[in-house]
């Protein structure tokens, strides 16, 4: 029976088709009928309004899920961008250290090469000094030999001329 059912579960048709027991000196059937008609219409309106509200809630929940998904995507993009920036920064630092190490190595090699060249120049200078001393010594020896030959020739001329 309709009396034992929750009033929120009633349909407009339930209200319209509700039968009342008739009693002597009872209610005006026309007034009851009008009231039931109004109640049925109001209930139909409320049910339609409730369905529209449920639809709006469903749409808004769907929209909220979409926004949350977008937010999650944006967060992921930001996290990935941050990671990429950090990786780029780390790579740049690593590359800078490699460039500095390479430059230091090249500078060390250049310095070492300059030291080797300087050592060769010192050796060349020492060799040239040794050669000069040898040449001076040979020249003195040659000059002395010629001087002795000249002295001998002078003595011979002086002996022959006397």
Protein Blocks (a to p, Z undefined) as FASTA:
>chain_A
ZZlpcfklpcfklmmmpccdddehiacfklmmmmmmmmmmmmmmmmmmmmmmmmmmmmmm
mmmmmmmmmmmmmmmmmmmmmmmmmmmmmmmmmmmmmmmmmmmmmmmmmmmmmmmmmmmm
mmmmmmmmmmmmmmmmmmmmmmmmmmmmmmmmmmmmmmmmZZ
